[in-house]
Amino acid sequence: MTVAGVLLLVLGYVLGVSVLVTLGVVLLAIGLVLLLLGSAGAGAGGRRWYW
């Protein structure tokens, strides 16, 4: 999710599409929150790990 957020953020800036920038920021923020929760050992969405 973090990679998709960065990709959309970069594409949004390069193409000049503000919707892609907004989606990129949202996905990046969600990905970072899930990364922090996972590294702290807390479960997110009822799961402690995904694979």
N, C-alpha and C positions, 0 to 999 in steps of 0.2 A: 504494500500500500504506500509505503514511503517512496519507493522507486517510481510508482505511477504518479504520485504527487509532484515529484521533482520533474518528471518528464512533461506533465501537463503544464507546469509552471514555466519551464523553458520554452515549450512550444507556444504558449500564450504570449510570452514576451516577444518571441521571434516573429510570430505571425500577427501580433497586434490585436489578439482577440481577448477581451477582458473576461469573458466567461471561462475560458480555459485557465486563466490566471487564478480566478476565484476558486474553481474546482481544484486546481493544483494546491492552493494554500490549504483548503479544507482537507484534502486527502493527506497532505503532508502533516498537518496537525494531528489528525486521527492516527496516522501511522506512528508518529513520535510518542503519542500517549500510550498506544498499545505496546510499543517497544519498551517504554519506561515501566509499565505495569508488568510486562513479562520479565524484565530483568530484575525487578524487585520481588518476584515470586508470587505476585498477586494474580488471582484469576480474573479474566476479563470475559464477559459474556458467558459465564458458567463453565469456562474451560481454563485450566492452568497452562496448557500447552496445546498446540495445534498440529504437531506432527512428531 
